[in-house]
Amino acid sequence: MRGIVKVVSGICGMISEIRATSDDQSGTVKLEINSRCEQIQKLADELEVVNPFEEIVFHGKGPKTLRLAAKHCKHAACPVPSGIIKAVEVASGLALPKDAIIQVSKEED
């Protein structure tokens, strides 16, 4: 099974595509991450295969995706790491594909 997620990050204008493919024999998920963002590409270079059950919880060391995002991505609010985890969930059958939306606005007092 494959999970595909497109992340439009916001004001930076960067678009990332994540393809997560489950390997039923090993129980792992292989990741292909394409982005023009240098930070996300560095993350992608190091994040090739994950254990889906480790990605969906904060127990123990927490998700490998978030640990590597902290190492490579300078912007803490970047939505790409969450998109990676969503793709892993779908590929591994741990979640159904459904858009997650973050709407940001500013209101003057």
MDAnalysis code that builds the backbone (N, CA, C; Angstrom):
import MDAnalysis as mda
import numpy as np

u = mda.Universe.empty(327, n_residues=109, atom_resindex=np.repeat(np.arange(109), 3), trajectory=True)
u.add_TopologyAttr("name", ["N", "CA", "C"] * 109)
u.add_TopologyAttr("resid", np.arange(1, 110))
u.add_TopologyAttr("resname", ["MET", "ARG", "GLY", "ILE", "VAL", "LYS", "VAL", "VAL", "SER", "GLY", "ILE", "CYS", "GLY", "MET", "ILE", "SER", "GLU", "ILE", "ARG", "ALA", "THR", "SER", "ASP", "ASP", "GLN", "SER", "GLY", "THR", "VAL", "LYS", "LEU", "GLU", "ILE", "ASN", "SER", "ARG", "CYS", "GLU", "GLN", "ILE", "GLN", "LYS", "LEU", "ALA", "ASP", "GLU", "LEU", "GLU", "VAL", "VAL", "ASN", "PRO", "PHE", "GLU", "GLU", "ILE", "VAL", "PHE", "HIS", "GLY", "LYS", "GLY", "PRO", "LYS", "THR", "LEU", "ARG", "LEU", "ALA", "ALA", "LYS", "HIS", "CYS", "LYS", "HIS", "ALA", "ALA", "CYS", "PRO", "VAL", "PRO", "SER", "GLY", "ILE", "ILE", "LYS", "ALA", "VAL", "GLU", "VAL", "ALA", "SER", "GLY", "LEU", "ALA", "LEU", "PRO", "LYS", "ASP", "ALA", "ILE", "ILE", "GLN", "VAL", "SER", "LYS", "GLU", "GLU", "ASP"])
u.atoms.positions = np.array([
    [0.855, -1.169, 0.000],
    [0.000, 0.000, 0.000],
    [0.899, 1.228, 0.000],
    [0.403, 2.306, -0.570],
    [1.173, 3.539, -0.654],
    [0.340, 4.704, -0.138],
    [0.986, 5.587, 0.622],
    [0.381, 6.834, 1.051],
    [1.111, 7.977, 0.371],
    [0.370, 8.885, -0.210],
    [0.971, 10.021, -0.909],
    [0.430, 11.302, -0.286],
    [1.342, 12.184, 0.106],
    [0.956, 13.442, 0.743],
    [1.675, 14.587, 0.040],
    [0.925, 15.620, -0.274],
    [1.489, 16.854, -0.822],
    [1.343, 17.922, 0.255],
    [2.456, 18.564, 0.602],
    [2.442, 19.600, 1.629],
    [2.825, 20.925, 0.984],
    [1.920, 21.901, 1.079],
    [2.197, 23.270, 0.661],
    [2.457, 24.030, 1.954],
    [3.713, 24.351, 2.195],
    [4.136, 24.770, 3.526],
    [3.683, 26.148, 3.971],
    [3.285, 27.009, 3.099],
    [2.798, 28.316, 3.534],
    [3.628, 29.447, 2.979],
    [4.006, 30.362, 3.837],
    [4.648, 31.606, 3.408],
    [5.976, 31.361, 2.697],
    [6.668, 30.286, 2.995],
    [7.942, 29.990, 2.314],
    [7.710, 29.560, 0.864],
    [6.496, 29.099, 0.560],
    [6.161, 28.710, -0.804],
    [6.680, 27.353, -1.224],
    [7.296, 26.628, -0.316],
    [7.861, 25.319, -0.658],
    [6.768, 24.258, -0.704],
    [6.870, 23.406, -1.704],
    [5.944, 22.289, -1.854],
    [6.760, 21.004, -1.721],
    [6.269, 20.091, -0.929],
    [6.936, 18.805, -0.741],
    [5.960, 17.691, -1.068],
    [6.471, 16.646, -1.696],
    [5.657, 15.461, -1.957],
    [6.297, 14.279, -1.254],
    [5.489, 13.569, -0.512],
    [5.940, 12.413, 0.248],
    [5.233, 11.184, -0.282],
    [6.008, 10.155, -0.621],
    [5.462, 8.873, -1.034],
    [5.959, 7.840, -0.033],
    [5.035, 7.224, 0.659],
    [5.358, 6.213, 1.658],
    [4.807, 4.878, 1.167],
    [5.662, 3.868, 1.111],
    [5.260, 2.557, 0.611],
    [5.541, 1.502, 1.671],
    [4.517, 0.738, 2.020],
    [4.690, -0.286, 3.054],
    [5.340, -1.534, 2.466],
    [6.185, -2.145, 3.281],
    [6.787, -3.424, 2.950],
    [6.183, -4.430, 3.921],
    [5.225, -5.207, 3.429],
    [4.487, -6.124, 4.295],
    [5.382, -7.183, 4.932],
    [6.442, -7.578, 4.261],
    [7.325, -8.613, 4.811],
    [8.121, -8.113, 6.009],
    [8.664, -6.891, 5.909],
    [9.494, -6.371, 7.000],
    [8.694, -5.555, 8.010],
    [7.486, -5.124, 7.613],
    [6.670, -4.286, 8.492],
    [7.139, -2.844, 8.537],
    [8.015, -2.468, 7.626],
    [8.533, -1.103, 7.586],
    [7.868, -0.313, 6.460],
    [8.151, 0.977, 6.435],
    [7.646, 1.855, 5.385],
    [8.836, 2.580, 4.756],
    [8.934, 2.507, 3.441],
    [9.984, 3.191, 2.691],
    [9.471, 4.566, 2.284],
    [10.322, 5.577, 2.432],
    [9.923, 6.950, 2.127],
    [10.685, 7.516, 0.934],
    [9.946, 8.219, 0.082],
    [10.524, 9.031, -0.987],
    [9.980, 10.434, -0.766],
    [10.878, 11.374, -0.498],
    [10.465, 12.741, -0.194],
    [11.138, 13.671, -1.190],
    [10.317, 14.435, -1.907],
    [10.834, 15.389, -2.878],
    [10.420, 16.789, -2.470],
    [11.406, 17.672, -2.411],
    [11.143, 19.051, -2.016],
    [12.260, 19.941, -2.546],
    [11.929, 21.191, -2.857],
    [12.959, 22.163, -3.225],
    [13.648, 22.730, -1.990],
    [13.075, 22.494, -0.821],
    [13.651, 22.995, 0.425],
    [14.901, 22.177, 0.779],
    [16.028, 22.850, 0.919],
    [17.283, 22.166, 1.241],
    [17.207, 21.438, 2.581],
    [16.544, 22.047, 3.555],
    [16.433, 21.432, 4.874],
    [15.624, 20.133, 4.812],
    [14.535, 20.155, 4.071],
    [13.704, 18.952, 3.931],
    [14.447, 17.887, 3.131],
    [15.232, 18.291, 2.133],
    [16.010, 17.308, 1.380],
    [17.058, 16.638, 2.259],
    [17.673, 17.392, 3.173],
    [18.628, 16.793, 4.113],
    [17.906, 15.799, 5.025],
    [16.717, 16.164, 5.472],
    [15.895, 15.249, 6.266],
    [15.595, 13.991, 5.456],
    [15.198, 14.172, 4.199],
    [14.841, 13.046, 3.328],
    [16.023, 12.118, 3.097],
    [17.213, 12.689, 2.963],
    [18.406, 11.866, 2.724],
    [18.671, 10.904, 3.880],
    [18.296, 11.310, 5.079],
    [18.553, 10.493, 6.258],
    [17.343, 9.636, 6.680],
    [16.178, 9.980, 6.156],
    [14.936, 9.303, 6.550],
    [14.410, 8.480, 5.373],
    [14.923, 7.273, 5.231],
    [14.552, 6.447, 4.084],
    [13.557, 5.346, 4.435],
    [13.706, 4.773, 5.637],
    [12.841, 3.669, 6.068],
    [12.486, 3.891, 7.531],
    [11.206, 3.678, 7.868],
    [10.764, 3.840, 9.254],
    [9.887, 2.675, 9.680],
    [9.798, 2.505, 10.986],
    [8.863, 1.556, 11.585],
    [7.589, 2.350, 11.887],
    [6.474, 2.024, 11.248],
    [5.271, 2.839, 11.429],
    [4.773, 2.909, 12.869],
    [4.965, 1.844, 13.638],
    [4.481, 1.851, 15.018],
    [5.315, 2.773, 15.908],
    [6.554, 3.025, 15.527],
    [7.385, 3.980, 16.261],
    [7.096, 5.419, 15.837],
    [6.577, 5.597, 14.637],
    [6.315, 6.942, 14.121],
    [5.048, 7.566, 14.690],
    [4.104, 6.753, 15.142],
    [2.801, 7.310, 15.521],
    [2.658, 7.605, 17.009],
    [3.734, 7.399, 17.783],
    [3.645, 7.638, 19.223],
    [4.830, 8.462, 19.710],
    [4.661, 9.112, 20.854],
    [5.733, 9.877, 21.480],
    [6.466, 9.068, 22.541],
    [6.110, 7.802, 22.740],
    [6.764, 6.956, 23.747],
    [8.211, 6.683, 23.363],
    [9.039, 6.392, 24.333],
    [10.440, 6.074, 24.063],
    [11.164, 7.272, 23.483],
    [11.878, 7.044, 22.385],
    [12.636, 8.123, 21.742],
    [11.743, 9.023, 20.887],
    [10.518, 8.614, 20.677],
    [9.613, 9.385, 19.834],
    [9.841, 9.072, 18.366],
    [9.049, 9.672, 17.503],
    [9.146, 9.397, 16.067],
    [10.517, 9.795, 15.494],
    [11.076, 8.904, 14.710],
    [12.338, 9.179, 14.017],
    [12.191, 10.421, 13.134],
    [11.019, 10.564, 12.513],
    [10.760, 11.726, 11.662],
    [10.958, 13.026, 12.433],
    [10.414, 13.109, 13.626],
    [10.517, 14.347, 14.404],
    [11.917, 14.558, 14.952],
    [12.618, 13.486, 15.302],
    [14.004, 13.626, 15.765],
    [14.887, 14.182, 14.649],
    [14.724, 13.659, 13.442],
    [15.521, 14.143, 12.317],
    [15.071, 15.522, 11.855],
    [13.784, 15.823, 12.011],
    [13.307, 17.175, 11.677],
    [13.966, 18.196, 12.601],
    [14.100, 17.863, 13.875],
    [14.759, 18.769, 14.820],
    [16.218, 18.984, 14.434],
    [16.826, 17.982, 13.843],
    [18.229, 18.073, 13.429],
    [18.397, 18.913, 12.161],
    [17.478, 18.771, 11.211],
    [17.667, 19.374, 9.891],
    [16.795, 20.589, 9.591],
    [15.635, 20.667, 10.178],
    [14.669, 21.719, 9.822],
    [14.723, 22.835, 10.864],
    [15.018, 24.032, 10.422],
    [15.176, 25.155, 11.345],
    [13.850, 25.757, 11.806],
    [12.778, 25.497, 11.089],
    [11.485, 26.102, 11.402],
    [10.598, 25.092, 12.132],
    [10.386, 25.306, 13.401],
    [9.633, 24.352, 14.227],
    [8.198, 24.154, 13.761],
    [7.611, 25.157, 13.114],
    [6.221, 25.054, 12.673],
    [6.081, 24.460, 11.268],
    [7.166, 24.011, 10.677],
    [7.102, 23.410, 9.342],
    [6.142, 22.217, 9.357],
    [5.171, 22.188, 8.442],
    [4.184, 21.101, 8.438],
    [4.660, 19.820, 7.757],
    [5.827, 19.844, 7.125],
    [6.282, 18.670, 6.379],
    [6.480, 17.440, 7.265],
    [7.121, 17.549, 8.442],
    [7.260, 16.351, 9.270],
    [5.911, 15.690, 9.614],
    [4.909, 16.491, 9.893],
    [3.579, 15.916, 10.153],
    [3.037, 15.235, 8.907],
    [3.288, 15.826, 7.743],
    [2.863, 15.216, 6.492],
    [3.541, 13.879, 6.248],
    [4.819, 13.783, 6.627],
    [5.544, 12.523, 6.485],
    [4.881, 11.451, 7.354],
    [4.596, 11.808, 8.596],
    [3.968, 10.836, 9.498],
    [2.582, 10.435, 8.991],
    [1.821, 11.382, 8.442],
    [0.508, 11.053, 7.871],
    [0.651, 10.052, 6.722],
    [1.645, 10.257, 5.861],
    [1.871, 9.333, 4.742],
    [2.214, 7.939, 5.249],
    [3.027, 7.869, 6.298],
    [3.400, 6.583, 6.902],
    [2.161, 5.888, 7.462],
    [1.305, 6.643, 8.146],
    [0.076, 6.064, 8.702],
    [-0.790, 5.442, 7.609],
    [-0.960, 6.162, 6.520],
    [-1.809, 5.664, 5.433],
    [-1.178, 4.441, 4.782],
    [0.117, 4.509, 4.494],
    [0.803, 3.397, 3.825],
    [0.744, 2.120, 4.654],
    [0.809, 2.256, 5.957],
    [0.836, 1.086, 6.830],
    [-0.550, 0.635, 7.271],
    [-1.594, 1.346, 6.829],
    [-2.959, 0.975, 7.194],
    [-3.359, 1.411, 8.589],
    [-2.589, 2.296, 9.198],
    [-2.903, 2.774, 10.545],
    [-3.849, 3.976, 10.543],
    [-4.107, 4.530, 9.365],
    [-5.052, 5.645, 9.236],
    [-5.600, 5.656, 7.816],
    [-6.790, 6.188, 7.680],
    [-7.383, 6.367, 6.361],
    [-6.905, 7.693, 5.779],
    [-6.825, 7.804, 4.461],
    [-6.403, 9.074, 3.865],
    [-7.477, 10.146, 4.044],
    [-7.109, 11.228, 4.675],
    [-8.016, 12.358, 4.891],
    [-7.149, 13.604, 5.053],
    [-7.520, 14.676, 4.393],
    [-6.761, 15.919, 4.488],
    [-6.776, 16.459, 5.905],
    [-5.638, 16.968, 6.317],
    [-5.520, 17.715, 7.570],
    [-5.289, 19.169, 7.164],
    [-6.009, 20.078, 7.757],
    [-5.948, 21.474, 7.332],
    [-5.548, 22.364, 8.503],
    [-4.580, 23.222, 8.246],
    [-4.218, 24.264, 9.211],
    [-4.502, 25.593, 8.529],
    [-5.440, 26.333, 9.023],
    [-5.753, 27.640, 8.458],
    [-5.198, 28.720, 9.361],
    [-4.437, 29.629, 8.788],
    [-3.772, 30.677, 9.568],
    [-4.282, 32.033, 9.109],
    [-4.644, 32.863, 10.070],
    [-5.076, 34.223, 9.754],
    [-4.593, 35.170, 10.854],
    [-4.758, 36.427, 10.599],
    [-4.362, 37.452, 11.556],
    [-5.552, 38.352, 11.779],
    [-5.765, 38.713, 13.031],
    [-6.889, 39.575, 13.374],
    [-6.345, 40.785, 14.121],
    [-6.728, 41.947, 13.687],
    [-6.312, 43.188, 14.342],
    [-7.223, 43.457, 15.529],
    [-6.664, 44.003, 16.607],
    [-7.467, 44.373, 17.785],
    [-8.239, 45.645, 17.531],
])
